[in-house]
Amino acid sequence: MFGLELSFIWAGIIAFAVLVYVILDGFDLGVGILFPTAESERERDLMMNSVAPIWDGNETWLVLGGGGLFAVFPLAYSIVMPALYVPIILMLLALIFRGVAFEYRWRTQRSQLLCRLTGRGCSSGHCAWRSGTGD
């Protein structure tokens, strides 16, 4: 079919998945980094409501990219992953902190702590992503 090999098609799918993750999660991380600078609780609620419907769906693209790399290119996965264990683990921990802060913000009266956790989770996730990609 059009002279394309299956490996080129999968490489395009993986590259597309990672690109979509970077674009869509960049909005979430930006809102999370700016979250502690909001002046009022109403602004924070507006920021959270703009991100809440889509934030956890963005990680699906990251899973598709990593899972596709593991399934289709196991040799590349075995070379890349050990070199990036620390940044990837830091990024995953930051995603967990961000998720906890997003979900439990509405269930607590101590929103200042969760405000700081949201900002730090997004900032550290951004820093871990940039260190993992070599920026």
C-alpha positions as CSV (number, residue, x, y, z in Angstrom):
1,M,0.0,0.0,0.0
2,F,1.7,3.2,-1.3
3,G,5.1,1.6,-0.6
4,L,5.0,2.2,3.2
5,E,6.2,-0.3,5.7
6,L,4.4,-1.0,8.9
7,S,7.2,0.3,11.0
8,F,6.9,3.8,9.3
9,I,3.2,3.8,9.9
10,W,3.7,3.0,13.6
11,A,6.4,5.5,14.0
12,G,4.0,8.1,12.6
13,I,1.3,7.0,15.0
14,I,3.7,7.2,18.0
15,A,5.0,10.6,16.9
16,F,1.4,11.8,16.5
17,A,0.4,10.5,20.0
18,V,3.4,12.2,21.7
19,L,2.8,15.5,19.7
20,V,-0.9,15.5,20.7
21,Y,0.1,14.9,24.3
22,V,2.6,17.8,24.3
23,I,0.1,20.2,22.8
24,L,-2.9,19.3,24.9
25,D,-1.1,18.8,28.2
26,G,0.8,22.0,27.7
27,F,-2.5,23.9,28.3
28,D,-3.1,21.9,31.5
29,L,0.5,22.4,32.7
30,G,0.3,26.1,31.9
31,V,-3.0,26.5,33.9
32,G,-1.5,24.6,36.8
33,I,1.7,26.7,36.8
34,L,-0.4,29.9,36.8
35,F,-2.9,28.5,39.3
36,P,-1.1,29.8,42.5
37,T,-0.9,33.3,41.0
38,A,-4.7,33.7,40.7
39,E,-5.9,36.6,42.9
40,S,-9.2,35.2,44.1
41,E,-10.9,31.9,44.8
42,R,-13.3,32.6,41.9
43,E,-10.4,32.8,39.4
44,R,-9.0,29.6,40.7
45,D,-12.4,27.9,40.3
46,L,-12.7,29.2,36.8
47,M,-9.2,27.9,36.0
48,M,-10.0,24.5,37.4
49,N,-13.3,24.3,35.6
50,S,-11.6,25.0,32.3
51,V,-9.2,22.1,32.7
52,A,-11.3,19.6,34.7
53,P,-13.2,17.9,31.8
54,I,-10.1,17.1,29.8
55,W,-7.0,16.9,32.0
56,D,-6.9,13.1,32.6
57,G,-7.8,12.3,29.0
58,N,-4.5,13.9,27.9
59,E,-2.4,11.2,29.6
60,T,-4.1,8.7,27.3
61,W,-1.9,10.0,24.5
62,L,1.2,9.5,26.6
63,V,0.2,5.9,27.3
64,L,-0.4,5.3,23.6
65,G,3.1,6.7,22.7
66,G,4.9,4.6,25.4
67,G,2.8,1.5,24.8
68,G,3.3,1.8,21.1
69,L,7.0,2.2,21.5
70,F,7.1,-0.9,23.7
71,A,5.0,-3.0,21.4
72,V,6.3,-2.1,18.0
73,F,9.9,-1.1,18.7
74,P,11.1,-3.1,21.7
75,L,14.8,-2.6,20.9
76,A,14.4,1.2,20.9
77,Y,12.3,1.0,24.1
78,S,15.0,-1.1,25.8
79,I,17.6,1.6,24.9
80,V,15.6,4.7,25.6
81,M,13.8,3.8,28.8
82,P,16.8,3.0,31.1
83,A,18.4,6.3,30.0
84,L,15.2,8.2,31.0
85,Y,14.0,6.3,34.1
86,V,14.6,9.2,36.6
87,P,12.9,12.0,34.5
88,I,10.0,9.7,33.6
89,I,9.4,8.6,37.2
90,L,9.6,12.3,38.3
91,M,7.1,13.2,35.6
92,L,4.7,10.4,36.6
93,L,4.9,11.4,40.3
94,A,4.2,15.0,39.3
95,L,1.2,13.7,37.3
96,I,-0.1,11.8,40.3
97,F,0.3,14.9,42.6
98,R,-1.5,17.0,40.0
99,G,-4.3,14.5,39.7
100,V,-4.7,14.3,43.5
101,A,-4.8,18.0,43.8
102,F,-7.4,18.4,41.0
103,E,-9.7,15.7,42.4
104,Y,-9.5,16.6,46.0
105,R,-9.7,20.4,45.6
106,W,-13.5,20.3,45.7
107,R,-13.5,17.9,48.8
108,T,-11.5,20.0,51.3
109,Q,-11.6,23.3,53.1
110,R,-7.8,23.6,53.1
111,S,-7.5,24.7,49.5
112,Q,-4.3,26.6,50.0
113,L,-2.3,23.4,50.5
114,L,-3.9,21.9,47.3
115,C,-3.3,25.1,45.5
116,R,0.4,24.8,46.3
117,L,0.4,21.1,45.3
118,T,-1.3,21.9,42.0
119,G,1.3,24.5,41.2
120,R,4.2,22.3,42.3
121,G,2.8,19.2,40.5
122,C,2.4,21.1,37.2
123,S,5.8,22.9,37.6
124,S,7.7,19.7,38.4
125,G,5.9,17.8,35.7
126,H,6.9,20.4,33.2
127,C,10.5,20.4,34.5
128,A,10.7,16.6,34.4
129,W,9.3,16.6,30.8
130,R,11.9,19.2,29.7
131,S,14.8,17.4,31.3
132,G,13.6,14.1,29.7
133,T,13.5,15.6,26.3
134,G,16.9,17.4,26.7
135,D,15.5,21.0,26.6
